Amino acid sequence: MNRANINTLSKENIFYNIALTLVPGIGPMTAKTLIAYCGSPEQIFKTKRSQLLRIPGIGEALADALVHHDIFERAGEEVAFIEEKQIRVLGLSDDDYPQRLKLCIDAPIVLYYSGNADLNTEKIMGIVGTRNATDCGKMICEELVETIQGENILVVSGLAYGIDIAAHKACVKRNIPTVGVMGHGLDRMYPPAHKETAKKMVQQGGLLTEFMSCTIPDRQNFPKRNRIVAGMIDVLVVVETADDGGAMITAMLADSYNKDVVAYPGDVRNKYARGCNHLIKTNRAALVENGRDILELLNWTKKQIAPKPQRELFIELSEEEKIIYDVLKQFDELGIDELSASVRLTPSVLAGSLLNMEFQGLVSALPGKRYKLM
């Protein structure tokens, strides 16, 4: 059995996590509110209606849905399915849940995962683009994947036609771990033409979805899929896209999550270059021409790191700056999202403190919204 597909959550925990996703009217944000007040998905279903009504945002309709429901049978069927297929269920309390995604306000409370890739590896790159990829776009994917070979980067995409599958196939060919995020359950493959590539990905990366078995690839599922891609990565690479393509949705989501977005420019007369050009023109994406540009932008190139010398701190710091300093001292560098989660300061206080520490020569701002001590 693949160790990555062994569930670390208890069967009861998995059951109640799945059951919570089945309650009509409860999405990720409402579910997180309920968990925060009740303590766990299981406890939500054991809480009295009168107490549920005291929780902000929980009205009579939702309270009734939680108390008077008919979902446990379906939840039990799904538990049986994941046990039979050795599928991993990742809940928000699971250490293996994608921690970058967990920081996003609309992160799913449950993910279904089949594979062996570390979803919290140090460097994760998303590659997206049009379903109508040109030969040039496919060549860009090949060059990019060839460039990142050996850099210990996990590649994430959506297993769709065009740029997505070109990126996945290039990774499989070069033994680079790659994860496909799907808009349906793990009991099927859409499009069917990608079934053989998907099988290889399970052994060399994985397949990930928030949708239960028997969920068909409905149109409305794919924007939800896109937010998972955008949330779990460090950088999103847009290769080719029309200005109204699905890749644009992913790019806008990534930008809203404070992820780095880069795009390849193209001929202004080419329909499938307009989206990339627009992202660059509106400063939502950095212009890149090759894979090396991306690695250098993110400071992901391999290099020898000299050991940090022992240092004494003679500059007087505020309490907030001391907190930031103590956290950064534990890492070579840290992204703004990880730093924010660790120091628990408001965004304005954190930004002001970092700026002051830069002026004092204590902190250096790196590409990719990352920071390190000088």
N, C-alpha and C positions, 0 to 999 in steps of 0.2 A: 504493500500500500504506500502511496506517495505521502510522505510526512506532511507535506503542505496541505493535504486534503483531510487531515485528521482534525476534527473540531475540538477546540480547547474550551468552548462554552459548554455548559451542561445541557443535556437534552431538554430539561425543563426551561432553561433560559432561552434556548433556541426556539422552542415551541411558543413561548409568550412573545418573543420578539417578532416572530412571523405573524402571530395572531394580531398584534397591534397594527401591522401594516394592512390588515384586512378590514379594519373598522372603517366604515364609510365616513368620509369627511375629515379623517385624520391624516395629515401629511407630515413630512419630516419635522417641520418647525413646531407644530402642535404636539407631535409625539415627544420631542425633546423637552417641551414644557411640562408635559405630564410626567415624564421620567424624573425630571428635576424635583418636582413636588412630591411624587409618590415614592421615589427611590429606585424602582425597577419596573420593567414591563409587567412582570408577574403581579407586583403589588398594585399596579393600576387597575387590574381586573378584580382585585379584592377590596378596592376602595368603595365606600358607600356613595350613592348618588349625591347625597347632601354635601359630602365632602368634596366630591368632584366639582360641584357647582361653585365652590369657593376659589377654585383655581382660575387665575386670569385667562380670559379667552375661551373658557369652557362653558358653553351655554347649555340649555336644556336638551337640545337636539343631540349634541355630542355626548352629554352625560347619559342620555337614554341609550345611545348606540353602544356605549361601553358596558352598560348594565344589562340591557336586553339585546343580546346578539346571538347570532347563529353561525359562528366562524370557527369554532374549535375543531369541528370535523375536517374542514378544509386545511387548517393548520396542521392537523395530525397527518393528513395525506402528504403534505409537503415535507414533513419531517421524515416520513417513510421513504419518499423519493430521494432526498439528499443522502440518507443513509445507504440506500441501494447503490447510488451512483458515486458515492464517496465525494460529495461536494462539500466544500468548506463554507460555513455560515459565519460571516464577520459582523458582529454587532459593535455598537459604539464603544462598549467597554472592553472589547478585544484589543490586545496590544498590536495584533497584526492588521487591524483595520487601517486603511490608508490615513496616516495622521495629517497629511497636508489637506486631504479632503475633509477630514473631521473639523478643521478650522472654518469651513464654509458654512454659512448659516443654514443652507438648504441641503446639507449632506444627508444621504439616505441613512435610516437607522439600521438597515440590514443590507448586506451585500452577499451574493452567492458567487463563490470562486472555485474554479477548477484549474489548478496549475501549481507551479513550483517557484515562481518569481517572488522576490521580496518586494512587496508593494510599498515598503518604506525605505528602499535603498537610497543611497546618498544622492544620486543624480537620476532624475526622471524627465524624459523629453516626450512631448506629444507631437505627433506629425499628422496633419490633417489637410484636406483639400477637396477638390471637386471629384464627383463620380465620373466625370467625363475627362479624365486626365489625358493630356497630350503626350506625345513621345518625349518632348522636352521635360514635362513634369515628372515622368517616370525616370528619366535620366538624372534629374535633380535628386529624387529619392535614393537612387543607387549611389550617387556620389556622397550624399549626406551620410547614409548608413555606413558606407565604406570608411568615411573619415572618422566616425565615432567608434569604429571597431577597436577593442582593447581599452576603451576609456571607462568601462564599467558603468554604462548608461543603460537604463531600462527605457524601452520605447513603447509608448502607448498610442493606440489609435482605435478606430471604430469598426474595422472589418468590413467597411463598405466597399463598393466598386471604386475603381480609380486610384486616387492617391493613397487612401487607407491601405488597401490590399497590396499596393506596390511597396509601401513601407514595411508591412508585415513580412512579405515574401523576401525582401532584401535582408531583413534581420534573420529570418530562418536560415537563409543561405549562408550567412556569416556567423551563425551561432551566437547572435546577440539576443538576449531575452526580450520578448515583446508580448504585451498584453492587449487583447482585444476587448473593448467594452461594448456590450451588446444591448439592443433595444428590445429584447425578448428573453424568454426563459432558457435555461441550459439544456432543455430537452429537445432542442431543435437548432438548426443553423440557417441563418438568413444573411446573404443569399446562399442557396444550396451549393453554388459553384465554388464556394470558399471552404467547403467542408474538410478537404484534405489538408489545406494550410492550417485550419483551426486545430486539427488533430495534432499536427506537429507543434503548434504553439502551446498546447497543454503540457507537452514534454519540455518545452524550451521557453517558458513564459507563463501564459495562462489566458483564461477567458473569465470575464467579470461582468456581473449584471446585478441590478437591484430588483429584477422581475422574477417572479415565481415561475415554476414549470406551468405549461399550458398557456402562457402569455404569448400571444401572437405578435409579430412585428408591426403593430399599428403605427400610423404616421406620427401620432402625438407622443410616442415613446422615445423618438430619436432626439428631440431637444433635451429630454431628461437624461438620456445617455450622454449627450454632449457636455452637460454640467459635471458629470463624473470625470470625464476626460480632462476638462479644464481645471477641476479641483484637485486632482491627485498628482499633477505634474509641477515641475519647476519652470519649464519654458515650453511654449507652444510654437511650433514651426508651421506656418501656413505656406504651402508650396504653390498651389494654384486654386483659385476660387472665383466664381462670379460674385457680383456685389450683393446678391441675395441668396447665396448658397448656405448650406448647413455649416460649413467651415466658418462662415462669418459669425454665426451664432456662438460657436465654440470660442472664437477669438474674442468676441465681446464679453462672454462670460469670464474667460481667463483674465482679461483686462480688469473686470469688476472685482475679481478675486485677488488683484495685485500680483498676478503672475507676469513673468516676462513673455512678451509676444514678439516674434520676428517673422518677417515675410520676404519672399523672393519677388522682386519687381518683374514686370513683364510688359510686353508690347501693349500700348494703349488701345490698339485696335482689336486686341484679343479679349473676347468676352470673359475668358477664364483667368485673366490677369487683373481685371478691374477691381475685384475684392482686395487682392494684395496691395495694389497701388493705392486704393482708398485707405487701407489701414496705415500705410506708410505716410500718406499725405496728411492724415488727421492725427499723426503722432501716437497712434495706438499700437504701432509695431515698429521695430527697428529694421532697417533695410539690411539684408544680408545677401551675399552672392555665392556663398559656398559653406560647407560644413565647418571649415576652419574659422570662419567669421563668427559662427555661433559659439564654438568652444572658447574662443578668445573673449567674446562678449561676456560670457558667464564665468570666465576664469576657470574653465574646466580642463585646460590643457595640463598634461602630466608634467611635473617639474619637481626637482629636489627641494625639499623644504628644510631650511636650516633650523636647528633647535632654537627655541626662543630663549634669550638670555634672561637670567634672574633680574628682576627690576624692583626698584623701590619707588613708591608713589609719594612725591612731595607736594603734588597739587591737591588743594582742598576740594573735595567733592561734596555735592549735595547728597541727601539720602537717596534720591532717585538715581543719581549717577553712580553711587556706590553699588546699588542693586544691579544696574546694567553692567558695571565693571566686573562684578563678581561672577555674573553669568557668562560674559564673553571670555573671561579668564579660563573657562573650562573647555573652550572650543578653539580650533584654528580660525574658524569663521562661522557666522550664523546668519540665516535669512531673517528678514524683518518679521515674518509670520511666526517663526519659531521663537524669536527673541521676545515678541509681544506676548506670546503665550507663557513664556517663562518668567518675565518680570512683572506681569499683571499690572501694568500702568496704562492709563488712558492713552489713546493714539497721539493726542496733542502733547502730553507730558513726555512721552517717549521720544517723539520727533524733536522737541525742543532740547531735551537732555542730550540726545545723540549729536545734535548740531553743536551744542556747547562743548561737548567732549572732542568733536572734530577740531574746533577752534583751538583747543588746548593741546592738540597733538596727541591725544590719547586713543582716538578711534579713527579708523580708516574706512571710508565707504567704498565698497567694491561693486563692480557691475553685477546686475542681477539682484539688486536691493539686498545685498549682504554686507555684513560689518565684521570687522576684526579689530583687536587691539593692536596698536602700533608697536 
